[in-house]
Amino acid sequence: MQKLQSHLNTNYYYLSREWHYKDIKPKIFAEELLKDKNEKLADTYKFHIFDHEKIENNYIQVTTDRFNNYQRFIMNTNWSIAPFNFVYDIPQNTLPKKPSNFKEMLNISLKLSRLFDYVRVDLYSINDQIYIGELTFTHGAAGEKLNPEFWDKKLGELWNLRILSDATK
């Protein structure tokens, strides 16, 4: 309860200057713990959506074994390892398994992100059922470093700002 009360008393805007949190009234809600039929915690598929026309300009961050053997992979939309990663070194071991419903997950991400220039859409796939986690406008509070660093500029070049009326066409 102390931890929850601490979160309720914290304005997260002041921690990392994420402007979209500034005037939000803090609330706490509980989500179902997502596990597969073997009681394994769900892997997270974080779709970094930059471009709705050139699908290859988007990337998927796959987080596996969150509490035991934490690994983070960045995949391209062809499910090959991307040449960069956030904070962590690019894993050299086995790639994460591509979900059987990957195309549907990508399509959901593209639909949910349609109004935005950039957004990260978090999804889970448990026993072929897709769950929506969150939409995030500042991945890692906009502070995670890219490895190698020059990918920061490359990803920035993918971010094409547009006015809202263009997004709704």
C-alpha positions in Angstrom: 0.0 0.0 0.0 2.9 2.4 0.7 4.3 1.8 -2.8 0.9 2.5 -4.3 0.4 5.6 -2.2 3.8 6.8 -3.3 2.9 6.4 -6.9 -0.4 8.3 -6.4 1.6 11.2 -4.8 4.1 11.4 -7.7 3.6 13.6 -10.8 5.7 11.7 -13.3 6.1 14.8 -15.4 8.6 16.1 -12.9 10.7 13.0 -13.1 11.5 12.9 -16.8 9.6 15.9 -18.2 7.2 13.8 -20.3 4.8 16.6 -20.9 1.8 14.3 -21.6 1.8 13.2 -17.9 1.8 16.8 -16.5 -1.9 17.3 -15.8 -3.1 13.7 -15.5 -4.7 12.8 -12.2 -2.9 9.8 -10.8 -4.9 6.6 -10.6 -4.0 3.0 -10.0 -5.5 0.0 -11.8 -4.7 -3.6 -11.8 -4.1 -5.7 -14.9 -4.5 -9.4 -15.2 -1.1 -11.2 -15.1 -0.7 -12.7 -18.5 0.7 -16.3 -18.5 0.6 -19.0 -21.2 -0.7 -22.5 -20.7 2.7 -23.5 -19.2 2.5 -20.6 -16.6 5.3 -18.7 -18.4 4.9 -14.9 -18.2 4.0 -13.3 -21.5 6.7 -11.9 -23.8 6.2 -8.3 -24.7 6.1 -7.1 -28.3 6.6 -3.3 -28.5 5.9 -2.0 -32.0 7.8 1.2 -32.7 5.6 2.7 -35.4 7.2 5.5 -37.5 5.7 4.9 -40.9 2.4 3.6 -42.2 3.4 3.6 -45.8 6.8 1.9 -45.6 6.2 -0.9 -43.2 9.9 -1.7 -43.2 10.6 1.6 -41.4 9.1 0.2 -38.2 10.7 -2.1 -35.6 9.5 -4.5 -32.9 11.2 -4.7 -29.5 10.7 -8.2 -28.0 11.3 -8.6 -24.3 11.6 -12.1 -23.1 12.0 -13.8 -19.7 11.4 -10.5 -17.8 12.3 -11.9 -14.4 14.6 -14.8 -15.0 16.8 -14.3 -18.1 15.8 -10.8 -19.2 16.6 -10.2 -22.9 15.6 -7.5 -25.3 15.7 -7.9 -29.1 14.9 -5.4 -31.7 13.5 -7.0 -34.8 12.5 -5.6 -38.2 9.1 -6.3 -39.7 10.6 -9.3 -41.6 11.5 -10.8 -38.2 15.2 -10.4 -38.6 17.4 -8.9 -35.9 17.8 -5.1 -36.4 21.3 -3.6 -36.4 20.6 -1.6 -33.2 19.2 -2.1 -29.7 18.2 0.1 -26.8 20.7 0.2 -23.9 21.5 -3.5 -24.1 24.0 -5.2 -26.4 22.5 -7.0 -29.4 21.9 -10.5 -28.1 23.9 -13.1 -30.0 21.9 -16.2 -28.9 18.7 -17.6 -30.2 16.2 -15.2 -31.7 12.8 -14.9 -30.1 10.1 -17.1 -31.7 7.9 -15.2 -34.1 4.3 -15.3 -32.9 2.0 -17.2 -35.2 -0.3 -14.1 -35.3 2.5 -11.6 -36.0 0.8 -10.2 -39.1 -2.4 -9.5 -37.1 -0.3 -7.9 -34.3 1.4 -5.7 -36.8 -1.9 -4.7 -38.4 -3.4 -3.9 -34.9 -0.3 -1.7 -34.2 -0.7 0.1 -37.5 -4.4 0.8 -36.8 -3.8 2.0 -33.2 -1.0 4.3 -34.3 -2.7 5.8 -37.3 -3.2 9.2 -35.7 0.3 9.6 -34.5 3.7 10.5 -36.0 5.4 8.1 -33.7 4.1 5.8 -31.0 5.1 2.6 -29.4 2.3 0.0 -29.3 2.8 -2.7 -26.7 1.1 -6.1 -27.4 1.1 -9.5 -25.9 0.2 -12.8 -27.6 -0.9 -15.6 -25.3 -2.1 -18.8 -26.8 -2.7 -17.0 -30.1 -4.9 -14.3 -28.4 -3.7 -10.7 -28.7 -3.8 -8.3 -25.7 -3.1 -4.6 -25.9 -0.8 -3.3 -23.2 -0.2 0.5 -23.8 0.6 3.2 -26.2 3.7 5.1 -25.3 4.9 8.4 -26.9 8.2 8.6 -25.2 9.9 5.2 -25.1 12.1 4.8 -22.0 11.1 8.3 -20.9 12.9 9.5 -24.1 16.2 8.8 -22.3 17.3 5.3 -23.4 20.5 5.4 -25.4 20.8 3.5 -28.7 23.5 1.0 -29.3 25.3 1.9 -31.6 24.6 5.6 -31.1 24.4 6.6 -34.7 21.0 4.9 -34.9 19.6 7.7 -32.8 19.8 10.0 -35.9 18.6 7.2 -38.3 15.5 6.6 -36.2 15.0 10.4 -35.9 15.0 10.7 -39.6 12.1 8.2 -39.8 10.0 10.4 -37.6 8.0 12.6 -40.0 6.0 15.2 -38.1 2.6 15.9 -39.7 -0.3 17.9 -38.6 -3.3 16.1 -37.1 -5.6 16.8 -40.1 -3.2 14.9 -42.3 -3.3 11.9 -39.9 -7.1 11.5 -40.2 -7.2 11.4 -44.0 
